[in-house]
Amino acid sequence: MAIANVVYGDFNSIGDDLTPYVDSFYPGDHVPFDRVEMAGREIVPPLLRYLDDLGIEAFVGRDLNTVAKLHRASGGRMRRLIQTNDPRYHPNATPADTMVLALMRDGVPQGCVASRLIWCERSLLDEMQSGRFWVMHPVSMWTESDKCIVTAPTAARIRACQVVFTGSIYLAQGVTGGNTLAAMLRLHHLWVLSHWRWSWLVGIIEGALARRHAFDVYGAMGLEIGIWRTRPGEGQELHKYEMTICEREACMDLWLRPEMGLLSRSMGRPPISLLPVDGKRVECEA
């Protein structure tokens, strides 16, 4: 019962940390105005309407403590709090490098996805294997039992740039199925694309279901085998992950197009303008 008190006691404080999605959507000038205007007219409204029909609201938070509260409130649906999103390992996190999109129904969390904006001075491979990517201060926070082995080829060539790392994805049991996850991830991706300057967006996933939806739902543009790492507090066993990869230039073309507001279309499909209809190419702006 004490556990239940901790979980449900967090609900009210979570709401205090969050801002409605539409009130937090103020893209920077690095995104062309016509793209922003199109997104505000043709992508965001249908995604929010879909959630509203389910009685769900989308909110944005800019504090890692909010992610920790959502983890506790998830009742185990978010299986663990990955170190990049854990305030114990990143006490220096700020609103400038932290974003969480939370789904709420009547003040109760229904799901979330969180991202950090992280500078990679050396290659992503080096940053991950040394622990610098995962924790603020490897000397004191990355212990002898912590291990990360990276063989994913792209990780070796990502360097000297800003990287968005996305994780802490979960949905409550009552809202699984349908297009809730797709709507949540599209709103999240649109926000980080429009508000942050970065070169790559990456994540690590495991399990057949996650791999199956890596492109169509998660929006990945590449999937590479080659991340093995321990889990804090769970012994020295190395767990296998795949790395999802998105390059910003491709994201601008594929995510900022009107059909991203159509949940009937998967994120991995080519733009409508490239698909043949009755043997002819459709000429329309996408």
Secondary structure, 3 states (H helix, E strand, C coil): CHHHHHHHHHHHHHHHCCEEHHHHCCCCCCCCHHHHHHHHHHHHHHHHHHHHHCCCEEEEECCHHHHHHHHHHCCCCCCCCCHHHCCCCCCCCCCCCEEEEEEEECCEEEEEEEEEEEEEEEEHHHHHHHCCCCCCCHHHHCCCCCCEEECCHHHHCCEEEEEEEEEEEEECHHHCCCCHHHHHHHHHHHHHHHHCCCCEEEEEECCHHHHHCCCCCCCCCEEEEEEEECCCCCCCCCEEEEEEEEEHHHHHHHHCCHHHHCCCCCCCCCCHHHCEECCEECCCCC
